[in-house]
Amino acid sequence: MSMTIRTLQVPLLDKTITVEHDQMRFIRIFDEPIGLPYEHEGKRGVQNESHMLQHIPMMDFQAKITSLLRAVLKDAKIPYPLKGQFRVEIDVTTSRSISEMPLLLLMKSVVDGINKEIVTDDHCIFSCSIKYNWRARNRRSAVTKSPDVLSVRLFDYNGPSSSPVVEFRKVHVHAVPKTDPLLLNYSKDVRWPLGNYDYQDDVAAALRNDGMQIAGGGPYRLHLLFLGNILSKDVDNMARMYYPILQQLGLRNEDVLEIVLTKQQATLADSSCVQIALAQI
């Protein structure tokens, strides 16, 4: 049964944007897609002149991702970092709950492990997906073996969908989602730019006031499509900008078992938008 699409005009700090929605599972935001600010300014490891200490288990996990893919490329005598446009597929099978490894943050952590060493820049990742599969832990498994089994496949975005450029499959590795760094600032005066967070709150409030509510329970597949002048923007950072809007509308991490992100270049200003769709699995 088709749903009625409602249209809103949402006033922001410096402009008014049009937003469409169906009150349940579909949102289209007519605006140039934006991303969260990076955690470093000017140089890595520094935010607002305050030094940061990255989460060590996360860094170890990302290094493992890099090492596994780099070994495959070396064996195949493929020079790296790879150049081009790519699609990434991630599968995780685990006895751990989604609350321990929110999928979007786990995707971000894996992409960070691919960036720079495996591909020239994560701007060249045009599509990325992650799928969660729960499996009860086998009591006979070695205590030292991770309950997480990870597969990562990297495809040429414009090439055949069945032939990955590089991959590893079903490797036991302790998965660590993206974790905020520790700020080494004893005065605690480091501040994030607030503009993007105001954007999230204003859009979510307008949708909520017009009857948009995401039903709990799932399980859902979430697809975010970014259209605009976005060749230099990362799909995972843009997703982290818009995902909290859905959370304010009732979406729970544990209800999302699959996420698909896609970006497409659109040169006409009036064609820029973010399209968000939830589908029952």
C-alpha positions in Angstrom: 0.0 0.0 0.0 1.5 3.4 -1.0 1.9 6.1 1.6 1.0 9.7 1.2 4.1 11.9 0.9 4.0 15.0 3.0 6.1 18.2 2.4 7.6 20.5 4.9 9.5 23.8 4.8 12.1 23.7 7.6 13.7 27.0 8.6 17.4 26.7 9.6 19.8 29.3 10.8 20.7 30.6 7.3 18.1 29.1 5.0 14.9 27.2 4.6 14.9 23.7 3.1 12.2 21.4 1.8 11.7 18.0 3.4 9.4 15.2 2.2 8.4 12.2 4.3 5.8 9.5 4.6 5.5 9.6 8.4 7.0 6.1 8.8 10.0 5.0 6.7 11.0 7.5 4.0 12.6 11.0 4.2 14.0 13.2 1.4 15.9 16.3 2.4 16.4 18.8 -0.5 19.7 20.3 0.4 23.4 19.8 -0.4 24.5 16.7 1.7 26.8 17.6 4.6 28.9 15.6 7.0 30.1 15.8 10.6 33.2 17.9 11.2 36.4 15.9 11.4 37.8 15.2 14.8 41.0 17.0 13.9 41.5 20.5 12.7 44.5 21.4 10.4 46.6 18.5 11.5 45.7 15.0 12.8 45.6 14.4 16.5 44.6 18.0 17.3 41.1 19.5 17.8 40.8 23.2 18.6 44.5 23.2 19.6 43.9 20.3 22.1 45.9 17.1 21.5 44.0 13.8 21.4 44.7 10.2 22.2 43.0 7.7 20.0 41.3 4.6 21.3 44.0 1.9 21.2 41.8 -1.2 20.7 40.1 0.6 17.8 43.5 1.5 16.3 44.6 -2.1 16.6 41.4 -3.3 14.9 41.9 -0.9 12.0 45.5 -1.9 11.6 44.3 -5.6 11.4 41.9 -4.6 8.6 44.8 -2.9 6.7 47.1 -5.8 7.3 44.7 -8.5 6.0 43.9 -6.6 2.8 47.5 -5.6 2.2 48.6 -9.2 2.4 46.1 -10.2 -0.3 47.3 -7.4 -2.6 50.9 -8.3 -2.0 50.3 -12.0 -2.8 48.4 -10.9 -6.0 51.2 -8.5 -6.9 48.7 -5.6 -7.1 50.2 -2.2 -6.4 48.5 -0.2 -3.7 47.0 2.1 -2.6 44.4 1.4 -5.2 43.1 4.2 -7.4 39.6 4.6 -8.8 36.1 4.4 -7.4 35.1 1.6 -5.1 32.2 -0.2 -3.4 32.8 -1.9 0.0 30.8 -4.7 1.4 31.2 -5.7 5.1 29.6 -8.8 6.8 29.9 -9.4 10.5 28.7 -12.6 12.2 28.9 -12.6 16.0 27.4 -13.6 19.3 27.6 -10.0 20.5 24.6 -7.7 20.3 24.2 -4.7 18.1 24.4 -2.5 21.2 28.0 -3.6 21.6 28.8 -2.8 17.9 26.5 -0.2 16.3 26.7 -0.9 12.6 27.4 2.6 11.4 30.2 3.1 13.8 31.6 -0.4 13.0 31.5 0.5 9.3 33.3 3.8 10.0 36.1 1.9 11.8 36.5 -0.6 8.9 36.6 2.2 6.3 39.2 4.0 8.3 41.3 0.8 8.1 40.9 0.8 4.3 41.7 4.5 3.9 45.1 5.7 2.7 46.9 2.4 2.8 44.5 0.3 0.7 42.8 3.0 -1.3 44.2 6.5 -2.0 41.4 8.2 0.0 38.0 7.3 1.4 36.5 9.9 -0.9 36.8 7.3 -3.6 34.4 4.9 -1.8 31.1 5.6 -3.5 29.1 2.9 -1.9 29.5 1.0 1.4 27.3 -1.6 3.0 27.4 -3.6 6.3 25.3 -6.5 7.4 24.9 -8.0 10.8 24.3 -11.7 11.5 23.8 -13.1 15.0 25.1 -16.5 15.9 25.1 -18.2 19.3 28.6 -18.8 20.5 29.8 -22.3 20.4 30.8 -23.4 23.9 33.5 -25.6 22.4 35.2 -22.7 20.7 38.6 -21.6 22.1 38.2 -18.9 24.8 41.0 -17.0 23.0 39.1 -16.9 19.7 37.0 -13.8 19.0 33.2 -14.2 18.8 33.3 -11.9 15.8 33.8 -13.2 12.2 34.4 -10.5 9.7 34.4 -10.4 5.9 35.4 -7.4 3.8 35.1 -7.1 0.0 36.3 -4.2 -2.1 34.9 -3.9 -5.6 35.5 -1.6 -8.6 32.4 0.7 -8.4 32.1 0.7 -12.2 33.1 -2.9 -12.8 31.6 -6.3 -12.4 29.7 -6.8 -9.2 30.8 -10.4 -8.7 34.6 -9.9 -8.8 36.2 -8.1 -5.8 39.5 -6.3 -6.4 40.6 -7.4 -2.9 38.8 -9.2 -0.1 39.2 -11.4 3.0 36.4 -13.7 4.2 35.3 -15.1 7.6 38.3 -14.0 9.7 38.0 -14.1 13.5 38.9 -10.6 14.7 37.6 -8.6 17.6 35.6 -5.9 15.9 35.8 -2.4 17.5 33.4 0.4 16.3 34.6 3.9 15.8 35.4 5.4 19.2 35.8 9.1 20.1 39.4 10.0 21.1 40.3 11.1 24.5 40.9 14.9 24.7 44.1 15.7 26.4 42.8 19.1 27.6 42.6 19.5 31.3 40.7 22.8 31.1 38.0 20.9 29.2 37.2 23.9 27.0 37.3 22.1 23.6 34.2 22.8 21.6 32.8 21.2 18.5 31.2 23.4 15.8 27.5 23.5 16.7 26.0 24.2 13.3 25.6 20.6 12.2 24.0 19.5 15.5 21.5 22.4 15.3 20.7 21.1 11.8 20.0 17.6 13.1 17.7 18.9 15.9 15.8 21.3 13.7 15.1 18.8 10.9 14.1 16.1 13.4 11.8 18.4 15.3 10.0 19.5 12.2 9.5 15.9 11.1 8.4 14.8 14.5 5.9 17.7 14.7 4.4 16.7 11.4 3.8 13.1 12.5 7.0 11.3 11.5 7.6 8.4 13.8 9.7 5.3 13.1 8.2 2.1 14.6 10.4 0.1 16.9 11.0 -3.6 16.4 12.6 -3.9 12.9 14.6 -5.6 11.7 15.4 -2.9 9.2 17.6 -2.3 6.2 18.6 1.3 6.1 19.6 2.9 2.7 21.0 6.5 2.6 21.5 8.0 -0.9 23.5 11.2 -1.1 23.1 13.3 -4.3 25.1 16.5 -4.9 28.5 18.0 -5.5 30.0 15.5 -3.1 33.0 13.8 -4.8 35.2 15.1 -2.0 32.9 13.9 0.8 32.9 10.6 2.7 29.8 8.5 2.6 30.4 7.3 6.2 30.8 10.9 7.6 27.7 12.0 5.8 25.8 9.1 7.2 26.9 10.0 10.7 25.4 13.4 10.1 21.9 12.2 9.2 21.6 9.0 11.3 21.0 10.9 14.6 17.9 12.5 12.9 16.5 9.0 12.6 17.3 8.2 16.2 15.4 11.3 17.3 12.4 9.9 15.4 12.5 6.6 17.2 15.0 4.4 15.3 17.1 2.2 17.6 20.5 0.8 16.8 19.4 -2.8 17.6 16.6 -2.6 15.0 19.0 -1.9 12.1 20.7 -5.1 10.8 21.9 -3.8 7.5 23.0 -0.4 6.3 23.7 0.7 2.7 25.3 4.0 1.8 25.6 5.4 -1.7 26.8 8.8 -3.1 26.2 10.1 -6.6 27.5 13.3 -8.2 24.8 15.8 -9.1 25.9 19.1 -10.6 22.6 20.9 -10.6 21.9 22.7 -7.3 18.2 21.8 -7.3 19.0 18.1 -7.6 21.0 17.9 -4.4 19.3 15.9 -1.7 19.6 13.2 0.9 17.2 10.2 0.5 16.6 8.0 3.5 14.6 4.8 3.3 13.9 2.0 5.8 12.8 -1.4 4.6 11.6 -4.3 6.7 13.9 -7.3 6.4 
